[in-house]
Amino acid sequence: MRAVVQDALGGPEVLHPGRVAKPSPLPTEIQVEVHAAGVNPVDWKSRADGGVAGLLGEPPFVLGWDVSGVVSEVGFGVHTLKVGDEVYGMPWFPRPAGAYAEYVTAPSRHFALKPRSIDHDRAAAVPLAALTAWQILVDTAHVEKGQRVLVHAAAGGVGHFAVQIAKHLGAYVIGTASAAKHDWLRALGADEVVDYTSVRFEDAVSDVDAVIDLVGDEVDATSTRSLATLRRGGILVAVPSGASPDLAERAAARGVRANAFLVEPDGPALARIAELIDLGAIRVEVADVLPLDSAAEAHRRGEQGRTQGKIVLHVRD
C-alpha cells in the first residue's frame, strides 16, 4: 500500500512516498481504509526524535495517529463496528499507528463512528487534538459550570477545541492568541482574549481555576508564569513540556497543582465529541488539506507555528 515513510530521523525532507505491507486485523481489531490523516505537533517532533519515549523505535517507520476512513475488515471478536462503517480515531497513541498510509489496523474501541455532519478531511482533524482538550478539561481538571479557564495557544489545533469544550462545560473562557485571531476565537465562544505579543498575560488574567498550557516553559516560561493567574486550589495542565519538579514545587508553594498530561485512545469520548460536532456545539477548523505525498510540506507549514486550526493529509476520495 502507499504510505509516507522516513528512513532516518531529521527534518521534513526525510519524509518521502513509499510502499509498505498492508496490515491485517488481529482479533478485536479492525482494518480501516484511510481517507484522511491529521497532522499534529507530535508528528513533527516524533519525526525528529523517534516519538514519545522513543516508542517509534529506529527508522524506517510511518508517522501519524489521526485517522478518518471506512472499516474495510474486522477481526474476530469485534461487535461494535462493521465493514462499511465510517469511523475516526487516534489508534495506538503513543505507540506507532502508521496513519500516513492507505490502511491502518487497531483495536476497534480506539475508534468511534465519524461525525455525520463533516467529511473525512475535517474528521481527521479531530481525534488527537479534541481528545487532548476533552481529557484535560473533563477527566483531569474536572471543569465545572461557572469556573474560569485560561487556554494558551487558543487558536491552535488543541486550543480551538479546548475553547469550545470549556464553553460547552459552562466555563468562562480566556484565550491567549495574536490579535489577528481574536475575532475568530470570540466566535468560537471565548469570553476574553489576550494578545500575548503586546501584554504579559499574567498582568491581564487572574483568579482562574484551570490553565491549559499548550505552549510550555520552553517558550518564555509560559507554564511558570501561568501559576500567578491561578486562584488557590486551581490546576495548571502543562502539555508540551510537562510538569518539572521545579514547576511542581512552585505550584505547591502557591497552593495550586501542576500536572503533566499525555492523551490516550478513547472511543467513548470520541463518540461524545462526534455528537457535539453534529449538534453544532463544536466547530472544526482546518487550515490546509494537502495530498498524502505532500506530508513533508505539511510538516514545514505546521512547524512555523502560525496555523489556525489543523493541517490534514488527504489520502483517498
GUFILO-853174 format. One line per 10 residues: their letters; for each residue x, y, z of C-alpha. Coordinates in nm, 2 decimals, padded with zeros to 4 digits. Layout:
<rogus>
a = X/Y/Z | ...
</rogus>
This chain:
<rogus>
mravvqdalg = 00.00/00.00/00.00 | 00.10/00.36/-00.04 | 00.25/00.54/00.26 | 00.48/00.82/00.36 | 00.79/00.67/00.51 | 01.10/00.81/00.68 | 01.43/00.62/00.68 | 01.61/00.85/00.92 | 01.54/01.10/01.19 | 01.56/01.46/01.08
gpevlhpgrv = 01.38/01.75/00.92 | 01.07/01.74/00.69 | 01.30/01.63/00.40 | 01.33/01.28/00.55 | 00.96/01.21/00.47 | 00.90/01.05/00.13 | 00.64/00.85/-00.06 | 00.69/00.47/-00.04 | 00.52/00.14/-00.02 | 00.48/-00.08/00.28
akpsplptei = 00.29/-00.40/00.37 | -00.08/-00.37/00.41 | -00.17/-00.46/00.77 | -00.43/-00.73/00.86 | -00.65/-00.71/01.17 | -00.59/-00.94/01.46 | -00.87/-01.05/01.69 | -01.06/-00.74/01.84 | -00.91/-00.52/01.57 | -01.04/-00.35/01.26
qvevhaagvn = -00.87/-00.26/00.94 | -00.96/00.10/00.83 | -00.93/00.23/00.47 | -00.78/00.57/00.54 | -00.94/00.86/00.36 | -00.76/01.14/00.55 | -00.49/01.17/00.82 | -00.45/01.46/01.06 | -00.11/01.62/01.12 | -00.01/01.72/01.48
pvdwksradg = 00.29/01.88/01.65 | 00.37/01.53/01.80 | 00.42/01.41/01.44 | 00.70/01.65/01.36 | 00.85/01.61/01.70 | 00.85/01.23/01.65 | 00.99/01.27/01.30 | 01.29/01.44/01.46 | 01.34/01.24/01.78 | 01.16/00.90/01.74
gvagllgepp = 00.84/00.97/01.94 | 00.73/00.97/02.30 | 00.99/00.78/02.50 | 01.13/00.66/02.17 | 00.83/00.43/02.12 | 00.85/00.45/01.74 | 01.20/00.29/01.75 | 01.46/00.33/01.48 | 01.35/00.43/01.13 | 01.22/00.33/00.89
fvlgwdvsgv = 00.87/00.39/01.02 | 00.54/00.56/00.92 | 00.41/00.86/01.12 | 00.06/00.97/01.21 | -00.22/00.89/01.46 | -00.52/01.09/01.34 | -00.74/00.88/01.11 | -01.08/00.91/00.94 | -01.19/00.64/00.70 | -01.41/00.34/00.64
vsevgfgvht = -01.39/00.00/00.81 | -01.27/-00.24/00.54 | -01.22/-00.56/00.75 | -01.30/-00.68/01.10 | -01.11/-00.93/01.32 | -01.27/-01.20/01.54 | -01.44/-01.06/01.84 | -01.54/-00.72/01.70 | -01.91/-00.65/01.76 | -01.94/-00.27/01.78
lkvgdevygm = -01.83/-00.19/01.43 | -01.88/-00.35/01.09 | -01.74/-00.33/00.73 | -01.86/-00.01/00.57 | -01.89/00.20/00.88 | -01.73/00.55/00.86 | -01.51/00.59/01.16 | -01.25/00.82/01.31 | -00.99/00.77/01.58 | -00.65/00.81/01.73
pwfprpagay = -00.52/00.45/01.73 | -00.24/00.32/01.94 | -00.10/00.65/02.07 | 00.18/00.69/02.17 | 00.28/00.36/02.01 | 00.31/00.36/01.63 | -00.01/00.36/01.43 | 00.11/00.45/01.08 | -00.17/00.68/00.98 | 00.02/00.83/00.69
aeyvtapsrh = -00.09/00.54/00.48 | -00.38/00.38/00.29 | -00.48/00.14/00.57 | -00.43/00.11/00.94 | -00.53/-00.16/01.19 | -00.60/-00.11/01.56 | -00.84/-00.23/01.84 | -01.20/-00.14/01.74 | -01.25/00.05/02.06 | -00.98/00.30/01.96
falkprsidh = -01.24/00.43/01.71 | -01.59/00.57/01.70 | -01.84/00.65/01.43 | -01.73/00.96/01.24 | -01.94/01.27/01.29 | -02.21/01.26/01.02 | -02.21/01.64/00.95 | -01.85/01.66/00.83 | -01.64/01.49/00.57 | -01.33/01.27/00.62
draaavplaa = -01.08/01.56/00.58 | -01.24/01.76/00.86 | -01.30/01.45/01.08 | -00.93/01.36/01.05 | -00.85/01.69/01.21 | -01.04/01.60/01.53 | -00.92/01.29/01.73 | -00.58/01.37/01.89 | -00.65/01.75/01.93 | -01.01/01.71/02.06
ltawqilvdt = -00.93/01.42/02.28 | -00.64/01.61/02.44 | -00.88/01.90/02.51 | -01.15/01.67/02.63 | -00.94/01.46/02.86 | -00.77/01.77/03.01 | -01.09/01.96/03.08 | -01.32/01.67/03.17 | -01.10/01.40/03.32 | -00.80/01.59/03.46
ahvekgqrvl = -00.92/01.94/03.56 | -01.28/01.84/03.61 | -01.40/02.18/03.49 | -01.75/02.28/03.61 | -02.00/02.54/03.52 | -01.90/02.89/03.63 | -01.53/02.82/03.66 | -01.27/03.03/03.48 | -01.04/02.86/03.23 | -00.73/03.00/03.06
vhaaaggvgh = -00.62/02.84/02.73 | -00.27/02.92/02.59 | -00.23/02.89/02.21 | -00.61/02.91/02.19 | -00.61/02.93/01.81 | -00.41/02.61/01.75 | -00.53/02.26/01.69 | -00.59/02.16/02.06 | -00.66/02.52/02.17 | -00.96/02.58/01.95
favqiakhlg = -01.12/02.26/02.07 | -01.03/02.35/02.43 | -01.21/02.68/02.40 | -01.52/02.52/02.27 | -01.53/02.23/02.51 | -01.47/02.45/02.81 | -01.75/02.68/02.69 | -01.98/02.37/02.65 | -01.90/02.28/03.01 | -02.02/02.62/03.12
ayvigtasaa = -01.68/02.78/03.19 | -01.58/03.14/03.14 | -01.31/03.10/02.88 | -01.00/03.32/02.83 | -00.76/03.25/02.55 | -00.42/03.38/02.45 | -00.35/03.44/02.08 | -00.22/03.70/01.85 | -00.46/03.99/01.78 | -00.55/03.87/01.43
khdwlralga = -00.72/03.56/01.57 | -00.92/03.73/01.84 | -01.25/03.78/01.65 | -01.24/03.41/01.54 | -01.18/03.29/01.89 | -01.47/03.50/02.02 | -01.69/03.35/01.75 | -01.59/03.00/01.89 | -01.70/03.11/02.24 | -01.41/03.27/02.41
devvdytsvr = -01.53/03.53/02.66 | -01.20/03.71/02.67 | -00.89/03.71/02.45 | -00.54/03.83/02.54 | -00.28/03.93/02.29 | 00.03/03.77/02.43 | 00.25/03.98/02.19 | 00.15/04.31/02.35 | 00.08/04.23/02.72 | 00.21/03.99/02.98
fedavsdvda = -00.08/03.76/03.02 | -00.02/03.73/03.40 | -00.08/04.10/03.42 | -00.42/04.07/03.24 | -00.56/03.75/03.39 | -00.62/03.64/03.74 | -00.84/03.41/03.96 | -00.86/03.12/03.71 | -00.95/02.77/03.81 | -00.76/02.59/03.53
vidlvgdevd = -00.49/02.68/03.29 | -00.45/02.47/02.98 | -00.09/02.54/02.87 | -00.03/02.43/02.51 | 00.29/02.64/02.49 | 00.52/02.52/02.76 | 00.80/02.66/02.98 | 01.05/02.64/02.69 | 00.87/02.94/02.54 | 00.91/03.25/02.77
atstrslatl = 00.85/03.04/03.08 | 00.48/03.02/03.00 | 00.39/02.74/03.25 | 00.58/02.90/03.54 | 00.42/03.25/03.46 | 00.08/03.09/03.45 | 00.09/02.99/03.81 | 00.03/03.36/03.90 | -00.30/03.35/03.72 | -00.45/03.07/03.93
rrggilvavp = -00.66/03.10/04.23 | -00.58/02.88/04.53 | -00.68/02.52/04.46 | -00.65/02.57/04.09 | -00.47/02.35/03.84 | -00.22/02.40/03.56 | -00.21/02.13/03.30 | 00.12/02.16/03.12 | 00.11/01.97/02.79 | 00.42/02.01/02.57
sgaspdlaer = 00.69/02.04/02.84 | 00.52/01.86/03.13 | 00.55/01.95/03.50 | 00.91/01.96/03.61 | 01.00/01.91/03.98 | 01.07/02.28/04.00 | 00.73/02.38/03.85 | 00.55/02.13/04.08 | 00.73/02.28/04.38 | 00.65/02.64/04.27
aaargvrana = 00.29/02.54/04.22 | 00.26/02.37/04.57 | 00.41/02.68/04.73 | 00.12/02.88/04.58 | -00.15/02.63/04.68 | -00.21/02.51/04.33 | -00.13/02.19/04.13 | 00.08/02.15/03.82 | 00.00/01.83/03.62 | 00.17/01.68/03.32
flvepdgpal = -00.05/01.52/03.06 | -00.05/01.27/02.78 | -00.36/01.19/02.57 | -00.47/00.83/02.52 | -00.71/00.65/02.28 | -01.07/00.69/02.39 | -01.35/00.57/02.17 | -01.64/00.67/02.41 | -01.50/01.03/02.43 | -01.48/01.04/02.05
ariaelidlg = -01.84/00.93/02.03 | -01.94/01.21/02.26 | -01.73/01.46/02.07 | -01.89/01.35/01.74 | -02.24/01.42/01.89 | -02.13/01.77/01.99 | -01.99/01.83/01.64 | -02.32/01.71/01.48 | -02.51/01.93/01.72 | -02.31/02.23/01.61
airvevadvl = -02.15/02.28/01.96 | -01.80/02.22/01.83 | -01.67/02.36/01.51 | -01.36/02.20/01.33 | -01.11/02.44/01.18 | -00.89/02.31/00.90 | -00.61/02.53/00.79 | -00.49/02.33/00.50 | -00.56/02.00/00.32 | -00.27/01.86/00.13
pldsaaeahr = -00.23/01.53/-00.06 | -00.06/01.24/00.12 | 00.26/01.27/-00.08 | 00.30/01.63/00.05 | 00.35/01.53/00.41 | 00.69/01.70/00.42 | 00.53/02.03/00.32 | 00.25/01.98/00.58 | 00.53/01.94/00.84 | 00.70/02.25/00.72
rgeqgrtqgk = 00.39/02.46/00.75 | 00.30/02.32/01.09 | 00.64/02.38/01.23 | 00.61/02.75/01.15 | 00.36/02.77/01.45 | 00.12/03.01/01.28 | -00.15/02.77/01.18 | -00.51/02.84/01.27 | -00.67/02.50/01.33 | -00.53/02.18/01.18
ivlhvrd = -00.34/02.06/00.88 | -00.48/01.74/00.71 | -00.34/01.49/00.46 | -00.60/01.38/00.20 | -00.54/01.01/00.13 | -00.83/00.90/-00.10 | -01.16/01.02/-00.22
</rogus>
